[in-house]
């Protein structure tokens, strides 16, 4: 496809159902995100009850936690 429309600056966003966050999942996810230049990550089903528990289970190297809503069965987190 040769005709392309330039729409201006873009960002790459990834939404992922992590089904209980862990260190191993964070490490693999970080590698995939960095290889694909993803700037924003929205994660669902973290299964954590606090920021402390979220950080204890795993951090995503190269990303900073921007916001989180905690719930033992659900939970969401956004990283930039």
ABEGO torsion letter per residue (X at the ends): XABBBBAEBBBBBBBBBAGEBBAAAAAAAAAAAAAAGBABBBBBGAGBABAAAAAAAEBBBGBBBABBBBBAABEBBBBX
